[in-house]
C-alpha cells in the first residue's frame, strides 16, 4: 500500500509539474521564431498575404515570422506539415478556400491529414472576389448573352479552371443553373488561364479579380460579372453575379490563418488578436486594397471555424451533384 501511495503521489506531482510547465509555455509564447507555411509557390495571392502580414505579426509578437513556401499536391503537402507539427503555436498555415474547405472532400481517403479535423482555425484574413470573364473573341457583351450563345452551341464552347478548384466548381454550378453544356479544360492556375483567355483559346471562365483586373481595365478581356456582394469601385459598370441573374452562385477566394489542432486556447486567442490587429492596420493604410485583396476578419476563432465548416457543406453538394472526382 505504501508503494502504491508513493507511485500515485509521484504521478500526481509529475502531472502537476507538466501542467505547470505547459502553462508557463503558454504565458511566455512566443519565445522563438514562428514558421508560417504557405501551400503555394511565391507570387500568388496566398503568398502575398503571408508576406505583407509578416512584419505586423513579427512586431506585435516580438518574434520573427518565417514564411515557408511548401507547394505541391494542390496544397495538401503544406496542410500535412502543419497538421503533424507540435500544437504549440510555432507552426502555422495560411490556408484558403481550396486547401481547407474543398480538398478534404475531394481527396478524402487519399491524404494523411484532413484540414477540417486536424487544423484549428484562427481567423479569416481576406476574401478575394472573382470575375466571370469572357474571351475577346466571344461576340457576347453580357453574361446573359454569353450563356445564350453557349446554349445555342452545346459542347462547342469551353471554360478553363484547375480540376476541383473553387472556380471549376463555381462554373459547374453556373452552367447547370443556366442549362448550358460547356467543355472544362483543366489548368494549373489563374496565370495560365489569363494567358489562354488573352489568346482566345478559352471562351468563359471564373478567375480572381487580383490577377485579372489589369487586363479587364485595358479592354483585353471582358468582365461579365463579379462574385462580390457589391460592385467593385474600380469597375462600377460590371454587375454582381446576383445582379446578372444568378444569386447564390459564385464564391470569394478567402484565405485564413490556421494552427495544428489541440493548440492551447490561450495561444489561439493570442494569435487571433494579433492577426486581426495587424490586418486592420493593413486595411487602414490600403496595402491590401491596392492589390485587390479585401480584408475580411473573423470576430472569434469559433466564428471562423463555423464558416469553414459551412463552406465545406456548400462544396460537398456541388461535388456530389456533379460527380467531381480527382483521379
C-alpha angles and dihedrals in degrees: 000000000000090000090049092050091048092051091046090051091050091050091050092049092048091049091049091047091049092049091048091049092050090049091052090049091052092048093049094044121166105033098150139027119300123224117219113197118211114198094212141054121275118280102041126109095265091051092047091052092051092050098046090046094049099078093050094049092044091052095047098042096041092228131094118259112216116204111216118188111210106171127174142086092047090297095308093116092061092045090052093050092053096040090054096044123103109278093236102111096256096105117052137169133221096209131175146200093289103040095045108031108020106032095058087061100040095044098037110151092012101074131068095221130044111209092204092058107022101049132066113223113226107175143327111249110186139359111208117200122224134221127227096222134199130204118250086236093058110097094212117104098189135040091248090054092045093052092045089051090051093045090056089054106044113198094000099097126062143201129202130221138136110277110266094004124136089255091054092049093045091052090050089053092046096048091045091052091048094045091237128146114212134163117249115221112194117227138180097239151307094306094056091045092052092052091049091048092051090051091050092240092129129041110205133005146152117241136156122279094230093062097042111032093094093056091045093051090048090054093241093124134016124248107209096176144343126229096222121106091245134034117268115260089224092053108029093164093063109091125221116254088250091054089049089060104269111098115177094026125103131046143229116238097234126188127199146175120256138179131193115283114265092035104153114266095237090057093048090050092049092050091047094052092044096047093047091051092048092048092048089055091051089048092051095051093045095237095137097032089061088058093047091250105132115205114241118175136188119234091219139001088252091057090052092047091053090048093052091050092049090051091052091052091051093050092044090064094049092047092048096044092051099037093234112182136173111223 
